[in-house]
Amino acid sequence: MLTESELTEGLAALDGWRREGAAIVKQFTFADFRAAMWFLNCAAAVADAMDHHPEWTNVYSRVTVRLTTHDAGGVTEKDLVLAEAMDSLANG
């Protein structure tokens, strides 16, 4: 699990992610449902390759992602790496 200072520093390097309890959270908004689904499919492939699976919801063009490392009890480097990968996918 990251220390407070590591988490603060990690969040500062990410766009739009915020801490929410023992997780980091971001809502992505896309042009339409198809774009949101493309993002979900691509992000799922990255997450699966990392063996690190997000909690997420999709409502039409919005995808809300919550990342935490359950077995560590909070946010770890894995969460920051996956968040950065998701940002890259969303920004095309």
Residue pairs with C-beta under 8 A, 6 or more apart in sequence:
1 69
1 72
1 73
1 74
1 75
1 76
2 10
2 74
2 75
2 76
2 77
2 80
7 19
7 24
7 75
10 75
10 77
10 80
11 17
11 18
11 19
11 24
13 80
13 84
14 24
14 26
14 80
14 83
14 84
14 87
15 87
16 26
16 27
16 87
17 24
17 25
17 26
17 83
18 24
18 25
18 26
19 25
19 75
20 66
22 68
22 73
22 74
22 75
23 55
23 66
23 67
23 68
23 74
23 75
23 79
24 66
24 67
24 68
24 75
24 79
24 80
24 83
25 64
25 65
25 66
25 67
26 64
26 65
26 83
26 86
27 62
27 63
27 64
27 65
28 36
28 39
28 62
28 63
28 64
28 65
28 86
28 90
29 61
29 62
30 36
30 39
30 61
30 62
30 63
30 90
31 61
32 60
32 61
33 60
33 61
35 61
36 58
36 60
36 61
36 62
36 63
37 58
39 63
39 86
39 89
39 90
40 56
40 58
40 63
42 89
43 54
43 65
43 85
43 86
43 89
46 82
46 85
46 86
46 89
47 53
47 54
47 82
50 78
50 81
50 82
52 69
52 78
52 79
52 82
54 65
54 66
54 67
54 82
55 65
55 66
55 67
55 68
56 63
56 64
56 65
56 66
57 63
57 64
58 64
65 83
65 86
67 75
67 79
67 82
67 83
68 74
68 75
68 79
69 75
69 76
69 78
69 79
